[in-house]
Each structure stands twice: as structure tokens, then as C-alpha cells.
Amino acid sequence: MLGTKAELRKTRFYQETEEEIHSEVIPVLLTSGMSLSEIAKRLDISVKRAKLIAASAGIEV
């Protein structure tokens, strides 16, 4: 049984779900005018990671 939030974050399910959510949310936020650095800050990911996700969605930043 999972005890802590840190343990949950280590699971493959959590990581895959988080990745899927980021893939859906980042393009929407970018097209609504939010900056890449602000998105990265709010999602607690690196700007580099956010840029890669945007690029994979076909959005150039």
C-alpha cells in the first residue's frame, strides 16, 4: 500500500498520468497567451521540459 505522496509520485502510473496531463495542458496554456516560463513554474517542471512537450505538440516557442 502506498503511504506517502512521495511514494505515489514514484509509481509508473503517476508518472505516465502526469506526463499525459502536461501534454494536454501545455499547448492550451501557450495558445491562451501564457509564457513558457510561467507554465513551467506553475506545473513545477523545467522550462526545457515544457519546451519539449510544446514541440511534440507542434507548437514552436
C-alpha atoms as an extended CHARMM CRD file, in Angstrom:
* protein
*
        61  EXT
         1         1  MET       CA              0.0000000000        0.0000000000        0.0000000000  PROA      1               0.0000000000
         2         2  LEU       CA              1.2130000000        3.4670000000       -0.8050000000  PROA      2               0.0000000000
         3         3  GLY       CA              1.8740000000        5.5390000000        2.2620000000  PROA      3               0.0000000000
         4         4  THR       CA              3.1360000000        8.9380000000        1.2620000000  PROA      4               0.0000000000
         5         5  LYS       CA              2.7590000000       11.3530000000       -1.6070000000  PROA      5               0.0000000000
         6         6  ALA       CA              6.4560000000       10.8730000000       -2.3750000000  PROA      6               0.0000000000
         7         7  GLU       CA              5.9220000000        7.1260000000       -2.7550000000  PROA      7               0.0000000000
         8         8  LEU       CA              2.9490000000        7.7050000000       -5.0320000000  PROA      8               0.0000000000
         9         9  ARG       CA              4.9700000000       10.0460000000       -7.2650000000  PROA      9               0.0000000000
        10        10  LYS       CA              7.4950000000        7.2640000000       -7.8450000000  PROA      10              0.0000000000
        11        11  THR       CA              4.9330000000        4.9280000000       -9.3930000000  PROA      11              0.0000000000
        12        12  ARG       CA              4.8470000000        4.4370000000      -13.1360000000  PROA      12              0.0000000000
        13        13  PHE       CA              1.1110000000        5.1310000000      -13.1800000000  PROA      13              0.0000000000
        14        14  TYR       CA              1.5800000000        8.5420000000      -11.5560000000  PROA      14              0.0000000000
        15        15  GLN       CA              4.4510000000        9.4990000000      -13.8510000000  PROA      15              0.0000000000
        16        16  GLU       CA              2.5890000000        8.4530000000      -17.0070000000  PROA      16              0.0000000000
        17        17  THR       CA             -0.5500000000       10.2730000000      -15.8960000000  PROA      17              0.0000000000
        18        18  GLU       CA              1.3990000000       13.4230000000      -15.0810000000  PROA      18              0.0000000000
        19        19  GLU       CA              3.1000000000       13.2950000000      -18.4900000000  PROA      19              0.0000000000
        20        20  GLU       CA             -0.2490000000       12.8930000000      -20.2520000000  PROA      20              0.0000000000
        21        21  ILE       CA             -1.7500000000       15.8300000000      -18.3710000000  PROA      21              0.0000000000
        22        22  HSD       CA              1.2290000000       18.0360000000      -19.2090000000  PROA      22              0.0000000000
        23        23  SER       CA              0.9330000000       17.0390000000      -22.8800000000  PROA      23              0.0000000000
        24        24  GLU       CA             -2.6740000000       18.1870000000      -22.9210000000  PROA      24              0.0000000000
        25        25  VAL       CA             -2.3810000000       21.3030000000      -20.7670000000  PROA      25              0.0000000000
        26        26  ILE       CA              0.8050000000       22.9710000000      -22.0400000000  PROA      26              0.0000000000
        27        27  PRO       CA             -0.4420000000       23.5840000000      -25.6110000000  PROA      27              0.0000000000
        28        28  VAL       CA             -3.7150000000       25.0230000000      -24.2910000000  PROA      28              0.0000000000
        29        29  LEU       CA             -1.9270000000       27.3700000000      -21.9080000000  PROA      29              0.0000000000
        30        30  LEU       CA              0.5160000000       28.5020000000      -24.5900000000  PROA      30              0.0000000000
        31        31  THR       CA             -2.2560000000       29.2850000000      -27.0700000000  PROA      31              0.0000000000
        32        32  SER       CA             -4.0850000000       31.2410000000      -24.3730000000  PROA      32              0.0000000000
        33        33  GLY       CA             -1.0630000000       33.5220000000      -24.0440000000  PROA      33              0.0000000000
        34        34  MET       CA              0.7190000000       32.1530000000      -21.0040000000  PROA      34              0.0000000000
        35        35  SER       CA              4.5210000000       32.2270000000      -21.2140000000  PROA      35              0.0000000000
        36        36  LEU       CA              6.5660000000       29.0530000000      -21.2600000000  PROA      36              0.0000000000
        37        37  SER       CA              8.4330000000       30.0340000000      -18.0970000000  PROA      37              0.0000000000
        38        38  GLU       CA              5.1810000000       30.7330000000      -16.2310000000  PROA      38              0.0000000000
        39        39  ILE       CA              3.7430000000       27.3860000000      -17.3300000000  PROA      39              0.0000000000
        40        40  ALA       CA              6.8790000000       25.5620000000      -16.2130000000  PROA      40              0.0000000000
        41        41  LYS       CA              6.8270000000       27.3320000000      -12.8670000000  PROA      41              0.0000000000
        42        42  ARG       CA              3.1670000000       26.5410000000      -12.2160000000  PROA      42              0.0000000000
        43        43  LEU       CA              3.4970000000       22.9000000000      -13.2850000000  PROA      43              0.0000000000
        44        44  ASP       CA              6.7490000000       22.5030000000      -11.3390000000  PROA      44              0.0000000000
        45        45  ILE       CA              8.7370000000       21.3210000000      -14.3600000000  PROA      45              0.0000000000
        46        46  SER       CA             11.7750000000       22.7190000000      -16.1340000000  PROA      46              0.0000000000
        47        47  VAL       CA             11.3820000000       25.2140000000      -18.9610000000  PROA      47              0.0000000000
        48        48  LYS       CA             13.3350000000       22.7800000000      -21.1200000000  PROA      48              0.0000000000
        49        49  ARG       CA             10.7980000000       20.0160000000      -20.4020000000  PROA      49              0.0000000000
        50        50  ALA       CA              7.8730000000       22.3370000000      -21.1120000000  PROA      50              0.0000000000
        51        51  LYS       CA              9.5070000000       23.3640000000      -24.3940000000  PROA      51              0.0000000000
        52        52  LEU       CA              9.9560000000       19.7120000000      -25.4140000000  PROA      52              0.0000000000
        53        53  ILE       CA              6.3180000000       18.9590000000      -24.6720000000  PROA      53              0.0000000000
        54        54  ALA       CA              5.2100000000       22.0120000000      -26.6660000000  PROA      54              0.0000000000
        55        55  ALA       CA              7.4100000000       20.9640000000      -29.5770000000  PROA      55              0.0000000000
        56        56  SER       CA              5.9620000000       17.4480000000      -29.5400000000  PROA      56              0.0000000000
        57        57  ALA       CA              2.5210000000       19.0560000000      -29.8300000000  PROA      57              0.0000000000
        58        58  GLY       CA              3.6940000000       21.0140000000      -32.8640000000  PROA      58              0.0000000000
        59        59  ILE       CA              3.9580000000       24.3660000000      -31.1020000000  PROA      59              0.0000000000
        60        60  GLU       CA              7.1390000000       26.3260000000      -31.6590000000  PROA      60              0.0000000000
        61        61  VAL       CA              8.2190000000       28.6310000000      -28.8260000000  PROA      61              0.0000000000
